[in-house]
Amino acid sequence: MSFKIAIVGRPNVGKSTLFNRLSGRRQALVDEQPGVTRDRRSAAAHLLDLSFTVIDTAGLEDAPTASLEARMVEQTEKAVAEADLILFVIDARAGLLALDRHFANVLRRSRTPVVLVANKCEGAAAEAGRHEAFALGLGEAVPVSAEHALGLSDLRDAIAEHMGPPDGGEAEPDEDEAAADQPLRLAIVGRPNVGKSTLVNRLLGEERVLTGPEAGITRDAIEIDWTYKGRPIRLIDTAGLRRRARTTAKLEKLSAAETRRAIDFAEVVVLVIEAETGLEKQDLTIARQVVEEGRALIIAINKWDACPDRAAAQAAVRDRLMRSLSQTEGILVVPISALRGQHLDRLMAAVFAVREVWERRIPTGALNRWLAATTEAHPPPAPSGRRLKLRYMTQAKSRPPTFVIFCSRPQALPASYVRYLENALRADFDLPGTPIRIHLRKGENPYAPEK
């Protein structure tokens, strides 16, 4: 099991900057505004020769019971409980504050070892704060600058003291085994406050991400490794996407960019909508983005238990999909209740079904027999009196299914005929709901006899 290190401290001391530095890429949102991080998030990290799992947390602060801030602190406490080592970060330039002293007292009573880290030590102004840190009773502070990558070798030595000797060399899995173990990347997206985080918690069976009546609680794209019936899944909870015209604050733009990045790297995307409101314009905008990125899409109609007219609600969603997303016919629609845990097995069955379609490959021989029969039943047009010839077809790749057709004049084939071929492919080879891409190339049939 990987060695886990939790980064804790009061708000705005640079925890997320240090998290990004250790994980090697910008994963957590960073901003001058305090309290940006709300959920705990983990990532594989490397520091020189050390490898471990690092956990970013919300800032420790006193907060009224049942408030959003109190729920954030609960998430931090859970991270501390599961960690093997705590990095307690202070701002050396600001010096010690009352909150630093308060939480140092709490951490001293913890059984988990603590390494004190004095961040923002890139200048002489931090010297006084670094020496003042001795008063916390946690030993000498390790001076670092997460933003400028200073002091990381000293931090490595402090961490190594608690990690123990490295594990014995295990045989690395071969490429086939590694590919088989790759988790399915499943992103949960939608407008704010439709129940995305509630769905994630219900699937995991624990309060892993923050939920509540407040809209826009989730800010980062939180990746969580999970196993469903023996199958590895990387579940990604995302921030709600509003219309671009309404996304004005810098932090909200960063959150929206994280959500779009999660869509780009997902395999299957579940778009969560509300039963009462159905598919709104913003939902369709998100769905089109998923399809354009070539990801498998599922529509989850949430809050199904509170829907007064279920038949009408489901019919309205399917009708809107037919009118507005006809290029991806057959998108699966699954009614669920995230709060009550209803129909979640049906949702997961749909996830694996659409992924299988998304990865499907069709033999070249079957494709060319299909192409000949299809063009004979409905020949391509003859612009300027010259018949277009579709000579040969092959599948270039899957994920999503992508096909190449070699024809006499690619630029003259109308988009309407390409859509006809796409719809016929979807129907004849059972490819419902997945994006299909068709590329036209000018070339000769490689199976034709040489002249």
Contacts in CASP RR format, 6 or more apart in sequence:
PFRMAT RR
TARGET T0000
AUTHOR 0000-0000-0000
METHOD contacts of the structure
MODEL  1
MSFKIAIVGRPNVGKSTLFNRLSGRRQALVDEQPGVTRDRRSAAAHLLDL
SFTVIDTAGLEDAPTASLEARMVEQTEKAVAEADLILFVIDARAGLLALD
RHFANVLRRSRTPVVLVANKCEGAAAEAGRHEAFALGLGEAVPVSAEHAL
GLSDLRDAIAEHMGPPDGGEAEPDEDEAAADQPLRLAIVGRPNVGKSTLV
NRLLGEERVLTGPEAGITRDAIEIDWTYKGRPIRLIDTAGLRRRARTTAK
LEKLSAAETRRAIDFAEVVVLVIEAETGLEKQDLTIARQVVEEGRALIIA
INKWDACPDRAAAQAAVRDRLMRSLSQTEGILVVPISALRGQHLDRLMAA
VFAVREVWERRIPTGALNRWLAATTEAHPPPAPSGRRLKLRYMTQAKSRP
PTFVIFCSRPQALPASYVRYLENALRADFDLPGTPIRIHLRKGENPYAPE
K
2 44 0 8 1.000
2 51 0 8 1.000
2 52 0 8 1.000
2 53 0 8 1.000
3 52 0 8 1.000
3 53 0 8 1.000
3 84 0 8 1.000
3 85 0 8 1.000
3 163 0 8 1.000
4 42 0 8 1.000
4 52 0 8 1.000
4 53 0 8 1.000
4 54 0 8 1.000
4 55 0 8 1.000
4 82 0 8 1.000
4 83 0 8 1.000
4 84 0 8 1.000
4 85 0 8 1.000
5 45 0 8 1.000
5 52 0 8 1.000
5 53 0 8 1.000
5 54 0 8 1.000
5 55 0 8 1.000
5 83 0 8 1.000
5 84 0 8 1.000
5 85 0 8 1.000
5 86 0 8 1.000
5 87 0 8 1.000
5 159 0 8 1.000
6 40 0 8 1.000
6 54 0 8 1.000
6 55 0 8 1.000
6 57 0 8 1.000
6 76 0 8 1.000
6 79 0 8 1.000
6 80 0 8 1.000
6 82 0 8 1.000
6 83 0 8 1.000
6 85 0 8 1.000
6 86 0 8 1.000
6 87 0 8 1.000
7 15 0 8 1.000
7 18 0 8 1.000
7 19 0 8 1.000
7 54 0 8 1.000
7 55 0 8 1.000
7 56 0 8 1.000
7 57 0 8 1.000
7 87 0 8 1.000
7 89 0 8 1.000
8 15 0 8 1.000
8 57 0 8 1.000
8 59 0 8 1.000
8 60 0 8 1.000
8 76 0 8 1.000
8 79 0 8 1.000
8 80 0 8 1.000
8 86 0 8 1.000
8 87 0 8 1.000
8 88 0 8 1.000
8 89 0 8 1.000
8 103 0 8 1.000
8 107 0 8 1.000
9 15 0 8 1.000
9 57 0 8 1.000
9 59 0 8 1.000
9 60 0 8 1.000
9 88 0 8 1.000
9 89 0 8 1.000
9 90 0 8 1.000
9 100 0 8 1.000
9 103 0 8 1.000
10 59 0 8 1.000
10 60 0 8 1.000
10 61 0 8 1.000
10 90 0 8 1.000
10 97 0 8 1.000
10 99 0 8 1.000
10 100 0 8 1.000
10 103 0 8 1.000
11 34 0 8 1.000
11 35 0 8 1.000
11 58 0 8 1.000
11 59 0 8 1.000
11 60 0 8 1.000
11 61 0 8 1.000
12 32 0 8 1.000
12 33 0 8 1.000
12 34 0 8 1.000
12 35 0 8 1.000
12 91 0 8 1.000
13 89 0 8 1.000
13 90 0 8 1.000
13 91 0 8 1.000
13 94 0 8 1.000
13 119 0 8 1.000
13 120 0 8 1.000
14 30 0 8 1.000
14 89 0 8 1.000
14 91 0 8 1.000
14 119 0 8 1.000
14 120 0 8 1.000
14 146 0 8 1.000
15 37 0 8 1.000
15 56 0 8 1.000
15 57 0 8 1.000
15 59 0 8 1.000
15 89 0 8 1.000
16 28 0 8 1.000
16 29 0 8 1.000
16 30 0 8 1.000
16 36 0 8 1.000
16 37 0 8 1.000
16 56 0 8 1.000
17 30 0 8 1.000
17 119 0 8 1.000
17 146 0 8 1.000
17 147 0 8 1.000
18 87 0 8 1.000
18 89 0 8 1.000
18 117 0 8 1.000
18 119 0 8 1.000
18 144 0 8 1.000
18 146 0 8 1.000
19 27 0 8 1.000
19 28 0 8 1.000
19 41 0 8 1.000
19 43 0 8 1.000
19 54 0 8 1.000
19 56 0 8 1.000
20 26 0 8 1.000
20 27 0 8 1.000
20 28 0 8 1.000
20 30 0 8 1.000
20 146 0 8 1.000
21 146 0 8 1.000
21 149 0 8 1.000
21 152 0 8 1.000
22 45 0 8 1.000
22 46 0 8 1.000
22 47 0 8 1.000
22 54 0 8 1.000
23 43 0 8 1.000
23 44 0 8 1.000
23 45 0 8 1.000
23 54 0 8 1.000
24 45 0 8 1.000
24 46 0 8 1.000
27 41 0 8 1.000
27 43 0 8 1.000
27 220 0 8 1.000
28 37 0 8 1.000
28 41 0 8 1.000
28 56 0 8 1.000
28 220 0 8 1.000
29 36 0 8 1.000
29 37 0 8 1.000
29 219 0 8 1.000
29 220 0 8 1.000
29 251 0 8 1.000
29 254 0 8 1.000
29 255 0 8 1.000
29 258 0 8 1.000
30 36 0 8 1.000
31 250 0 8 1.000
31 251 0 8 1.000
31 254 0 8 1.000
33 251 0 8 1.000
35 58 0 8 1.000
35 59 0 8 1.000
36 219 0 8 1.000
36 251 0 8 1.000
37 56 0 8 1.000
37 57 0 8 1.000
37 58 0 8 1.000
37 59 0 8 1.000
37 219 0 8 1.000
37 220 0 8 1.000
38 58 0 8 1.000
38 68 0 8 1.000
38 72 0 8 1.000
38 75 0 8 1.000
38 210 0 8 1.000
38 217 0 8 1.000
38 218 0 8 1.000
38 219 0 8 1.000
38 220 0 8 1.000
39 58 0 8 1.000
39 75 0 8 1.000
39 209 0 8 1.000
39 210 0 8 1.000
39 218 0 8 1.000
39 219 0 8 1.000
39 220 0 8 1.000
39 222 0 8 1.000
39 237 0 8 1.000
40 55 0 8 1.000
40 56 0 8 1.000
40 57 0 8 1.000
40 58 0 8 1.000
40 75 0 8 1.000
40 76 0 8 1.000
40 78 0 8 1.000
40 79 0 8 1.000
41 55 0 8 1.000
41 56 0 8 1.000
41 220 0 8 1.000
41 222 0 8 1.000
41 223 0 8 1.000
42 53 0 8 1.000
42 54 0 8 1.000
42 55 0 8 1.000
42 56 0 8 1.000
42 223 0 8 1.000
43 53 0 8 1.000
43 54 0 8 1.000
43 56 0 8 1.000
43 223 0 8 1.000
44 51 0 8 1.000
44 53 0 8 1.000
45 51 0 8 1.000
45 52 0 8 1.000
45 53 0 8 1.000
45 54 0 8 1.000
47 152 0 8 1.000
47 155 0 8 1.000
47 156 0 8 1.000
47 159 0 8 1.000
48 152 0 8 1.000
48 153 0 8 1.000
48 156 0 8 1.000
49 156 0 8 1.000
50 156 0 8 1.000
50 159 0 8 1.000
50 160 0 8 1.000
50 163 0 8 1.000
52 159 0 8 1.000
52 163 0 8 1.000
55 79 0 8 1.000
55 82 0 8 1.000
55 83 0 8 1.000
57 75 0 8 1.000
57 76 0 8 1.000
57 79 0 8 1.000
57 80 0 8 1.000
58 72 0 8 1.000
58 73 0 8 1.000
58 75 0 8 1.000
58 76 0 8 1.000
59 72 0 8 1.000
59 73 0 8 1.000
59 76 0 8 1.000
60 73 0 8 1.000
60 76 0 8 1.000
60 99 0 8 1.000
60 103 0 8 1.000
61 69 0 8 1.000
61 73 0 8 1.000
61 99 0 8 1.000
62 99 0 8 1.000
62 102 0 8 1.000
63 69 0 8 1.000
63 70 0 8 1.000
63 72 0 8 1.000
63 73 0 8 1.000
64 70 0 8 1.000
68 210 0 8 1.000
68 212 0 8 1.000
68 214 0 8 1.000
68 217 0 8 1.000
71 210 0 8 1.000
71 212 0 8 1.000
72 210 0 8 1.000
75 209 0 8 1.000
75 210 0 8 1.000
80 86 0 8 1.000
80 107 0 8 1.000
80 110 0 8 1.000
80 112 0 8 1.000
81 112 0 8 1.000
83 112 0 8 1.000
84 112 0 8 1.000
84 113 0 8 1.000
84 162 0 8 1.000
85 112 0 8 1.000
85 113 0 8 1.000
85 114 0 8 1.000
85 115 0 8 1.000
85 159 0 8 1.000
85 162 0 8 1.000
85 163 0 8 1.000
86 107 0 8 1.000
86 110 0 8 1.000
86 112 0 8 1.000
86 113 0 8 1.000
86 114 0 8 1.000
86 115 0 8 1.000
87 114 0 8 1.000
87 115 0 8 1.000
87 117 0 8 1.000
88 103 0 8 1.000
88 104 0 8 1.000
88 107 0 8 1.000
88 114 0 8 1.000
88 115 0 8 1.000
88 116 0 8 1.000
88 117 0 8 1.000
88 138 0 8 1.000
89 117 0 8 1.000
89 119 0 8 1.000
90 96 0 8 1.000
90 100 0 8 1.000
90 116 0 8 1.000
90 117 0 8 1.000
90 118 0 8 1.000
90 119 0 8 1.000
90 129 0 8 1.000
90 133 0 8 1.000
90 136 0 8 1.000
90 141 0 8 1.000
91 119 0 8 1.000
91 120 0 8 1.000
92 118 0 8 1.000
92 119 0 8 1.000
92 120 0 8 1.000
92 121 0 8 1.000
92 126 0 8 1.000
92 127 0 8 1.000
92 129 0 8 1.000
92 130 0 8 1.000
92 133 0 8 1.000
92 141 0 8 1.000
92 143 0 8 1.000
93 120 0 8 1.000
93 125 0 8 1.000
93 126 0 8 1.000
93 129 0 8 1.000
94 129 0 8 1.000
95 128 0 8 1.000
95 129 0 8 1.000
95 132 0 8 1.000
95 133 0 8 1.000
96 129 0 8 1.000
96 132 0 8 1.000
96 133 0 8 1.000
96 135 0 8 1.000
96 136 0 8 1.000
100 136 0 8 1.000
101 135 0 8 1.000
101 136 0 8 1.000
104 136 0 8 1.000
104 137 0 8 1.000
104 138 0 8 1.000
107 114 0 8 1.000
107 138 0 8 1.000
108 114 0 8 1.000
108 137 0 8 1.000
108 138 0 8 1.000
113 162 0 8 1.000
114 138 0 8 1.000
115 142 0 8 1.000
115 155 0 8 1.000
115 158 0 8 1.000
115 159 0 8 1.000
115 162 0 8 1.000
116 133 0 8 1.000
116 136 0 8 1.000
116 138 0 8 1.000
116 139 0 8 1.000
116 140 0 8 1.000
116 141 0 8 1.000
116 142 0 8 1.000
117 141 0 8 1.000
117 142 0 8 1.000
117 144 0 8 1.000
117 155 0 8 1.000
118 126 0 8 1.000
118 129 0 8 1.000
118 130 0 8 1.000
118 133 0 8 1.000
118 141 0 8 1.000
118 142 0 8 1.000
118 143 0 8 1.000
118 144 0 8 1.000
119 144 0 8 1.000
119 145 0 8 1.000
119 146 0 8 1.000
120 126 0 8 1.000
120 145 0 8 1.000
120 146 0 8 1.000
120 147 0 8 1.000
121 130 0 8 1.000
121 143 0 8 1.000
121 144 0 8 1.000
121 145 0 8 1.000
121 150 0 8 1.000
121 151 0 8 1.000
122 145 0 8 1.000
122 147 0 8 1.000
122 148 0 8 1.000
122 150 0 8 1.000
126 143 0 8 1.000
130 141 0 8 1.000
130 143 0 8 1.000
133 140 0 8 1.000
133 141 0 8 1.000
134 140 0 8 1.000
134 141 0 8 1.000
142 151 0 8 1.000
142 154 0 8 1.000
142 155 0 8 1.000
142 158 0 8 1.000
143 150 0 8 1.000
143 151 0 8 1.000
143 154 0 8 1.000
144 150 0 8 1.000
144 151 0 8 1.000
144 152 0 8 1.000
144 154 0 8 1.000
144 155 0 8 1.000
145 151 0 8 1.000
173 181 0 8 1.000
181 232 0 8 1.000
182 232 0 8 1.000
183 225 0 8 1.000
183 232 0 8 1.000
183 233 0 8 1.000
183 234 0 8 1.000
184 231 0 8 1.000
184 232 0 8 1.000
184 233 0 8 1.000
184 234 0 8 1.000
184 267 0 8 1.000
184 268 0 8 1.000
184 351 0 8 1.000
184 352 0 8 1.000
184 355 0 8 1.000
185 233 0 8 1.000
185 234 0 8 1.000
185 236 0 8 1.000
185 265 0 8 1.000
185 266 0 8 1.000
185 267 0 8 1.000
185 268 0 8 1.000
186 233 0 8 1.000
186 234 0 8 1.000
186 235 0 8 1.000
186 236 0 8 1.000
186 266 0 8 1.000
186 267 0 8 1.000
186 268 0 8 1.000
186 269 0 8 1.000
186 270 0 8 1.000
186 351 0 8 1.000
187 221 0 8 1.000
187 236 0 8 1.000
187 238 0 8 1.000
187 262 0 8 1.000
187 263 0 8 1.000
187 266 0 8 1.000
187 268 0 8 1.000
187 269 0 8 1.000
187 270 0 8 1.000
187 295 0 8 1.000
188 196 0 8 1.000
188 199 0 8 1.000
188 200 0 8 1.000
188 235 0 8 1.000
188 236 0 8 1.000
188 237 0 8 1.000
188 238 0 8 1.000
188 269 0 8 1.000
188 270 0 8 1.000
188 272 0 8 1.000
189 196 0 8 1.000
189 238 0 8 1.000
189 240 0 8 1.000
189 241 0 8 1.000
189 259 0 8 1.000
189 262 0 8 1.000
189 263 0 8 1.000
189 269 0 8 1.000
189 270 0 8 1.000
189 271 0 8 1.000
189 272 0 8 1.000
189 286 0 8 1.000
189 290 0 8 1.000
190 196 0 8 1.000
190 238 0 8 1.000
190 240 0 8 1.000
190 241 0 8 1.000
190 271 0 8 1.000
190 272 0 8 1.000
190 273 0 8 1.000
190 283 0 8 1.000
190 286 0 8 1.000
191 240 0 8 1.000
191 241 0 8 1.000
191 242 0 8 1.000
191 273 0 8 1.000
191 280 0 8 1.000
191 282 0 8 1.000
191 283 0 8 1.000
191 286 0 8 1.000
192 215 0 8 1.000
192 216 0 8 1.000
192 239 0 8 1.000
192 240 0 8 1.000
192 241 0 8 1.000
192 242 0 8 1.000
193 215 0 8 1.000
193 216 0 8 1.000
193 240 0 8 1.000
194 240 0 8 1.000
194 272 0 8 1.000
194 273 0 8 1.000
194 274 0 8 1.000
194 302 0 8 1.000
195 211 0 8 1.000
195 272 0 8 1.000
195 302 0 8 1.000
195 303 0 8 1.000
195 338 0 8 1.000
196 218 0 8 1.000
196 237 0 8 1.000
196 238 0 8 1.000
196 240 0 8 1.000
196 272 0 8 1.000
197 209 0 8 1.000
197 210 0 8 1.000
197 211 0 8 1.000
197 217 0 8 1.000
197 218 0 8 1.000
197 237 0 8 1.000
198 211 0 8 1.000
198 338 0 8 1.000
198 339 0 8 1.000
199 270 0 8 1.000
199 272 0 8 1.000
199 300 0 8 1.000
199 302 0 8 1.000
199 336 0 8 1.000
199 338 0 8 1.000
199 344 0 8 1.000
200 208 0 8 1.000
200 209 0 8 1.000
200 222 0 8 1.000
200 224 0 8 1.000
200 235 0 8 1.000
200 237 0 8 1.000
201 207 0 8 1.000
201 208 0 8 1.000
201 209 0 8 1.000
201 211 0 8 1.000
202 338 0 8 1.000
202 339 0 8 1.000
202 341 0 8 1.000
202 344 0 8 1.000
203 226 0 8 1.000
203 228 0 8 1.000
203 235 0 8 1.000
203 344 0 8 1.000
203 348 0 8 1.000
204 224 0 8 1.000
204 226 0 8 1.000
204 235 0 8 1.000
208 224 0 8 1.000
209 218 0 8 1.000
209 222 0 8 1.000
209 224 0 8 1.000
209 237 0 8 1.000
210 217 0 8 1.000
210 218 0 8 1.000
211 217 0 8 1.000
216 239 0 8 1.000
216 240 0 8 1.000
218 237 0 8 1.000
218 238 0 8 1.000
218 239 0 8 1.000
218 240 0 8 1.000
218 255 0 8 1.000
219 239 0 8 1.000
219 251 0 8 1.000
219 254 0 8 1.000
219 255 0 8 1.000
219 258 0 8 1.000
220 239 0 8 1.000
220 255 0 8 1.000
220 258 0 8 1.000
221 236 0 8 1.000
221 237 0 8 1.000
221 238 0 8 1.000
221 239 0 8 1.000
221 258 0 8 1.000
221 259 0 8 1.000
221 261 0 8 1.000
221 262 0 8 1.000
222 236 0 8 1.000
222 237 0 8 1.000
222 238 0 8 1.000
223 234 0 8 1.000
223 235 0 8 1.000
223 236 0 8 1.000
224 234 0 8 1.000
224 235 0 8 1.000
224 236 0 8 1.000
224 237 0 8 1.000
225 232 0 8 1.000
225 233 0 8 1.000
225 234 0 8 1.000
225 235 0 8 1.000
226 232 0 8 1.000
226 233 0 8 1.000
226 234 0 8 1.000
226 235 0 8 1.000
227 233 0 8 1.000
228 348 0 8 1.000
229 348 0 8 1.000
231 352 0 8 1.000
236 262 0 8 1.000
236 266 0 8 1.000
238 258 0 8 1.000
238 259 0 8 1.000
238 262 0 8 1.000
239 255 0 8 1.000
239 256 0 8 1.000
239 258 0 8 1.000
239 259 0 8 1.000
240 255 0 8 1.000
240 256 0 8 1.000
240 259 0 8 1.000
241 256 0 8 1.000
241 259 0 8 1.000
241 260 0 8 1.000
241 282 0 8 1.000
241 285 0 8 1.000
241 286 0 8 1.000
242 252 0 8 1.000
242 256 0 8 1.000
242 282 0 8 1.000
243 281 0 8 1.000
243 282 0 8 1.000
243 285 0 8 1.000
244 256 0 8 1.000
247 253 0 8 1.000
247 256 0 8 1.000
260 289 0 8 1.000
263 269 0 8 1.000
263 289 0 8 1.000
263 290 0 8 1.000
263 293 0 8 1.000
263 295 0 8 1.000
264 293 0 8 1.000
266 295 0 8 1.000
267 295 0 8 1.000
267 296 0 8 1.000
267 355 0 8 1.000
267 358 0 8 1.000
267 399 0 8 1.000
268 295 0 8 1.000
268 296 0 8 1.000
268 297 0 8 1.000
268 298 0 8 1.000
268 351 0 8 1.000
268 354 0 8 1.000
268 355 0 8 1.000
268 358 0 8 1.000
269 290 0 8 1.000
269 295 0 8 1.000
269 296 0 8 1.000
269 297 0 8 1.000
269 298 0 8 1.000
270 298 0 8 1.000
270 299 0 8 1.000
270 300 0 8 1.000
270 347 0 8 1.000
270 351 0 8 1.000
271 283 0 8 1.000
271 286 0 8 1.000
271 287 0 8 1.000
271 290 0 8 1.000
271 297 0 8 1.000
271 298 0 8 1.000
271 299 0 8 1.000
271 300 0 8 1.000
272 300 0 8 1.000
272 302 0 8 1.000
272 338 0 8 1.000
273 279 0 8 1.000
273 280 0 8 1.000
273 283 0 8 1.000
273 299 0 8 1.000
273 300 0 8 1.000
273 301 0 8 1.000
273 302 0 8 1.000
273 317 0 8 1.000
274 301 0 8 1.000
274 302 0 8 1.000
274 303 0 8 1.000
275 301 0 8 1.000
275 302 0 8 1.000
275 303 0 8 1.000
275 304 0 8 1.000
275 306 0 8 1.000
275 307 0 8 1.000
275 310 0 8 1.000
275 313 0 8 1.000
275 335 0 8 1.000
276 303 0 8 1.000
276 306 0 8 1.000
276 307 0 8 1.000
276 313 0 8 1.000
278 301 0 8 1.000
278 313 0 8 1.000
278 316 0 8 1.000
278 317 0 8 1.000
278 320 0 8 1.000
279 287 0 8 1.000
279 299 0 8 1.000
279 316 0 8 1.000
279 317 0 8 1.000
279 320 0 8 1.000
279 321 0 8 1.000
279 324 0 8 1.000
284 320 0 8 1.000
284 324 0 8 1.000
284 325 0 8 1.000
287 297 0 8 1.000
287 299 0 8 1.000
287 325 0 8 1.000
287 331 0 8 1.000
288 325 0 8 1.000
290 297 0 8 1.000
291 297 0 8 1.000
291 325 0 8 1.000
291 327 0 8 1.000
291 328 0 8 1.000
291 435 0 8 1.000
292 435 0 8 1.000
294 400 0 8 1.000
294 435 0 8 1.000
294 437 0 8 1.000
295 358 0 8 1.000
295 400 0 8 1.000
295 435 0 8 1.000
296 354 0 8 1.000
296 355 0 8 1.000
296 357 0 8 1.000
296 358 0 8 1.000
296 400 0 8 1.000
296 433 0 8 1.000
296 434 0 8 1.000
296 435 0 8 1.000
297 328 0 8 1.000
297 331 0 8 1.000
297 354 0 8 1.000
297 433 0 8 1.000
298 331 0 8 1.000
298 332 0 8 1.000
298 333 0 8 1.000
298 334 0 8 1.000
298 347 0 8 1.000
298 350 0 8 1.000
298 351 0 8 1.000
298 354 0 8 1.000
299 317 0 8 1.000
299 321 0 8 1.000
299 331 0 8 1.000
299 332 0 8 1.000
299 333 0 8 1.000
299 334 0 8 1.000
300 334 0 8 1.000
300 335 0 8 1.000
300 336 0 8 1.000
300 347 0 8 1.000
301 307 0 8 1.000
301 313 0 8 1.000
301 314 0 8 1.000
301 317 0 8 1.000
301 333 0 8 1.000
301 334 0 8 1.000
301 335 0 8 1.000
301 336 0 8 1.000
302 336 0 8 1.000
302 337 0 8 1.000
302 338 0 8 1.000
303 337 0 8 1.000
303 338 0 8 1.000
303 339 0 8 1.000
304 310 0 8 1.000
304 335 0 8 1.000
304 336 0 8 1.000
304 337 0 8 1.000
304 342 0 8 1.000
304 343 0 8 1.000
305 337 0 8 1.000
305 339 0 8 1.000
305 340 0 8 1.000
305 342 0 8 1.000
306 337 0 8 1.000
307 313 0 8 1.000
307 335 0 8 1.000
310 335 0 8 1.000
314 333 0 8 1.000
314 335 0 8 1.000
317 333 0 8 1.000
318 333 0 8 1.000
321 330 0 8 1.000
321 331 0 8 1.000
321 333 0 8 1.000
322 329 0 8 1.000
325 331 0 8 1.000
327 419 0 8 1.000
327 422 0 8 1.000
328 433 0 8 1.000
328 434 0 8 1.000
328 435 0 8 1.000
329 423 0 8 1.000
329 426 0 8 1.000
329 432 0 8 1.000
329 433 0 8 1.000
330 426 0 8 1.000
330 432 0 8 1.000
330 433 0 8 1.000
331 432 0 8 1.000
331 433 0 8 1.000
332 350 0 8 1.000
332 353 0 8 1.000
332 354 0 8 1.000
332 432 0 8 1.000
332 433 0 8 1.000
334 343 0 8 1.000
334 346 0 8 1.000
334 347 0 8 1.000
334 350 0 8 1.000
335 343 0 8 1.000
336 342 0 8 1.000
336 343 0 8 1.000
336 344 0 8 1.000
336 346 0 8 1.000
336 347 0 8 1.000
337 343 0 8 1.000
338 344 0 8 1.000
354 433 0 8 1.000
354 434 0 8 1.000
357 430 0 8 1.000
357 431 0 8 1.000
357 432 0 8 1.000
357 433 0 8 1.000
357 434 0 8 1.000
358 398 0 8 1.000
358 399 0 8 1.000
358 400 0 8 1.000
358 401 0 8 1.000
358 434 0 8 1.000
359 398 0 8 1.000
359 399 0 8 1.000
360 398 0 8 1.000
360 401 0 8 1.000
360 429 0 8 1.000
360 431 0 8 1.000
361 395 0 8 1.000
361 398 0 8 1.000
361 401 0 8 1.000
362 395 0 8 1.000
362 401 0 8 1.000
362 429 0 8 1.000
364 393 0 8 1.000
364 394 0 8 1.000
364 395 0 8 1.000
367 393 0 8 1.000
367 394 0 8 1.000
367 395 0 8 1.000
367 403 0 8 1.000
368 392 0 8 1.000
368 393 0 8 1.000
370 393 0 8 1.000
370 425 0 8 1.000
370 428 0 8 1.000
370 429 0 8 1.000
371 390 0 8 1.000
371 392 0 8 1.000
371 393 0 8 1.000
371 405 0 8 1.000
374 421 0 8 1.000
374 424 0 8 1.000
374 428 0 8 1.000
375 390 0 8 1.000
378 420 0 8 1.000
379 387 0 8 1.000
380 387 0 8 1.000
380 388 0 8 1.000
380 389 0 8 1.000
380 390 0 8 1.000
380 407 0 8 1.000
380 413 0 8 1.000
380 417 0 8 1.000
381 388 0 8 1.000
381 413 0 8 1.000
381 414 0 8 1.000
381 417 0 8 1.000
382 388 0 8 1.000
383 412 0 8 1.000
386 409 0 8 1.000
388 407 0 8 1.000
388 408 0 8 1.000
388 409 0 8 1.000
388 412 0 8 1.000
388 413 0 8 1.000
389 407 0 8 1.000
389 408 0 8 1.000
390 405 0 8 1.000
390 406 0 8 1.000
390 407 0 8 1.000
391 406 0 8 1.000
391 407 0 8 1.000
391 408 0 8 1.000
391 443 0 8 1.000
391 444 0 8 1.000
391 445 0 8 1.000
391 448 0 8 1.000
392 405 0 8 1.000
392 406 0 8 1.000
392 443 0 8 1.000
392 445 0 8 1.000
392 446 0 8 1.000
392 447 0 8 1.000
393 403 0 8 1.000
393 404 0 8 1.000
393 405 0 8 1.000
393 406 0 8 1.000
394 403 0 8 1.000
394 404 0 8 1.000
395 401 0 8 1.000
395 402 0 8 1.000
395 403 0 8 1.000
395 404 0 8 1.000
396 402 0 8 1.000
396 403 0 8 1.000
396 404 0 8 1.000
396 439 0 8 1.000
400 434 0 8 1.000
400 435 0 8 1.000
400 436 0 8 1.000
400 437 0 8 1.000
401 425 0 8 1.000
401 431 0 8 1.000
401 434 0 8 1.000
401 436 0 8 1.000
401 437 0 8 1.000
402 436 0 8 1.000
402 437 0 8 1.000
402 438 0 8 1.000
402 439 0 8 1.000
403 425 0 8 1.000
403 436 0 8 1.000
403 437 0 8 1.000
403 438 0 8 1.000
403 439 0 8 1.000
404 438 0 8 1.000
404 439 0 8 1.000
404 440 0 8 1.000
404 441 0 8 1.000
405 421 0 8 1.000
405 438 0 8 1.000
405 439 0 8 1.000
405 440 0 8 1.000
405 441 0 8 1.000
406 441 0 8 1.000
406 442 0 8 1.000
406 443 0 8 1.000
406 444 0 8 1.000
406 445 0 8 1.000
407 413 0 8 1.000
407 440 0 8 1.000
407 441 0 8 1.000
407 442 0 8 1.000
407 443 0 8 1.000
408 442 0 8 1.000
409 442 0 8 1.000
410 440 0 8 1.000
410 441 0 8 1.000
410 442 0 8 1.000
413 440 0 8 1.000
418 438 0 8 1.000
418 440 0 8 1.000
421 438 0 8 1.000
422 436 0 8 1.000
422 438 0 8 1.000
425 431 0 8 1.000
425 436 0 8 1.000
425 438 0 8 1.000
426 432 0 8 1.000
426 433 0 8 1.000
426 436 0 8 1.000
END
